[in-house]
């Protein structure tokens, strides 16, 4: 049992790490309602041991890959002794560890249509209403496992499921699972160490708090300036020094850092030179982080540090702090096409 729990914990840790870096994922609660049929493995015809089954579960999706749910399944089980059938009832509350296979192997997509998952878990099986088996007690051997009133047994379970997305909130759910329960479950001893209760279920999964990621703000380019009117003819045209308009320099950073590299310091020096040559200008330092890596919180921190360190370098070069405007956007805005280009502090002198 300890080895099984260690494997489950290891897989859960791997799945959590695998899904933790998705910036636009938001954890959400979910509710599952399922109904179908179960089969109690026994020594008679297959069709005779099929019985109705149902389940209700509440869970939470921690990362795109890993989730957990509290599940209660059950309804009716069946057994047979000397070709005489008997029915009883059971309920099986359990804790399941769930792994989204599509996100694990294909990356997270909030609007993916088919979302297969695997789960393993365990709990307790509470069986009751065994009157029909006890009415046939004379048919059971002396070393039987026949129980009266009720019986509580440990249970391990696992299975595969599929959520078929119907909308942002609801999905069609299909699931096949099997419980591994102590031998006394069907009141009979056998060569197997456990009894098996496979189920085939269908129902609905409702997601709460799962929302479509907000689109990045659309950057609308400024309209082109209107052409200047033609000057009136004059006898002499005075020599006019060209007026400074603007200067833009993109200071790039290595992933997950805010250190200014020597090759980027040259760009800051050009910004400082432009500010000194044009004392009426100001500089706007805008920090960004690429959306392809890291969490939204981490990226907001990175963009803040990048804008601040560039602004401080400009101050250290002799520019008054009042001439510097500092801002940062995290990964909410990615103005460039590649992740490398968005690890940047943009300096605009105007």
Secondary structure, DSSP 4 states (H G I P E B T S, - for coil): -HHHHHHHHHHHHHHHHHHTT-TT---EEEEEEEEEEEEE--SS-GGGGEEEEEEEEEEEE-SSSEEEEEEEEEEEEEEEETTEEEEEEEEEEEEEEEEEHHHHHH---TT-SEEEEEEEEEEEEEEE--HHHHHTGGGS-TT-----SEEEEEEEEEEEEEEEE-SSSEEEEEEEEEEEEEGGGGT---SSSEEEEEEEEEEEEEEES--PPPPPPP-PPPPPPPPPPPPPP-S-----PPPP--EEEEEE--TT--PPPHHHHHHHHHHHHHHHH-TT--EEEEE---TTSS-HHHHHHHHHHHHHHHHHHHHHTT--GGGEEEEE-TTS---SSSTGGGSEEEEEE-
